Amino acid sequence: MNRRALVRRPSPRLAEGLLTHLDRVPVDVDLAQRQWEAYVAALQAEGWETIEVPPAPDCPDSVFVEDTVVMYGDLAVLTRPGADERKAEVEGTEQTLRDLGFRIARIESPGTLDGGDVLKHDGTVWVGLGGRTNQAGIDQLAAHLAPLGASVVAVPLTKALHLKSAVTALPDGTVVGWDEVVDDPSVWDSFLAVPEEPGSHVVLLDEATVLMSSAAPRTRALYEERGLRVVAVDVTEYEKLEGCVTCLSVRLRG
Ligand SMILES: NC(=O)NCCC[C@H](N)C(=O)O
């Protein structure tokens, strides 16, 4: 399988990144750069080819490249981020995806949508309706994905920045989340509460391997007991800015 992922190196202005639910604490930008390089190396070590979106040094949150696009097969739906400070990040992602030959669609005003609000599994696309993504953005995404057979479900979101700040999905489709920030776990047929907040974010590297933060050792043990192989990386500087392992890459199919 052709496994490729978009990544985008952190801006020197990372410490100015937006905060919604966390208080600002000092961010070590040099450490963040090393953590980003280790994250990219971890993807490559698992057979993923990483493709860099041109850096956007004037956009403090540009490392969180997931928010700029929703991929579905050969279609790239460019987002319209809910925060004005982040709207300029989309241009670099568009340029890269056009060069790679993907079909392009886009969310347009008055719709807003961040890619971090979109969780996909097996033909269903759950979208967090909350601070960054509005109903118009969800409706537009649904229209773009309907021809591809996807069913889009809006999920109320009040306790976390993005849907994927609260929940992600294991390879078998089990949705995992940290109870305190999940508005309604009953949305999903199979939901597993995890013991640590950073444990609720996994990047699927293959059907039996996930990448996650090293800040959730008890959750790691839980995943390993379920038969998963876990690759753990330090993303402390990104967690300080309400980011996580899913925000730092966009996996491409095909
Ligand atoms: N997909 C994500 O969860 N992205 C994290 C974005 C964090 C950034 N500081 C923001 O508030 O937009």
The ligand as a Tripos MOL2 file, in Angstrom:
@<TRIPOS>MOLECULE
LIG
   12    11     1     0     0
SMALL
NO_CHARGES

@<TRIPOS>ATOM
      1 N1         -6.3380   18.9940   14.9980 N.am      1 LIG1
      2 C1         -6.0190   19.6190   16.1440 C.2       1 LIG1
      3 O1         -6.4300   19.2270   17.2470 O.2       1 LIG1
      4 N2         -5.2610   20.7100   16.0460 N.am      1 LIG1
      5 C2         -4.7650   21.4090   17.2080 C.3       1 LIG1
      6 C3         -4.7620   22.8770   16.9640 C.3       1 LIG1
      7 C4         -4.1620   23.6520   18.1510 C.3       1 LIG1
      8 C5         -4.0280   25.1320   17.8560 C.3       1 LIG1
      9 N3         -3.3080   25.7810   18.9670 N.3       1 LIG1
     10 C6         -5.4040   25.7810   17.6820 C.2       1 LIG1
     11 O2         -5.9670   26.2110   18.6800 O.co2     1 LIG1
     12 O3         -5.8940   25.8280   16.5370 O.co2     1 LIG1
@<TRIPOS>BOND
     1     1     2 1
     2     2     3 2
     3     2     4 1
     4     4     5 1
     5     5     6 1
     6     6     7 1
     7     7     8 1
     8     8     9 1
     9     8    10 1
    10    10    11 2
    11    10    12 1
@<TRIPOS>SUBSTRUCTURE
     1 LIG1         1 GROUP 0 **** ****
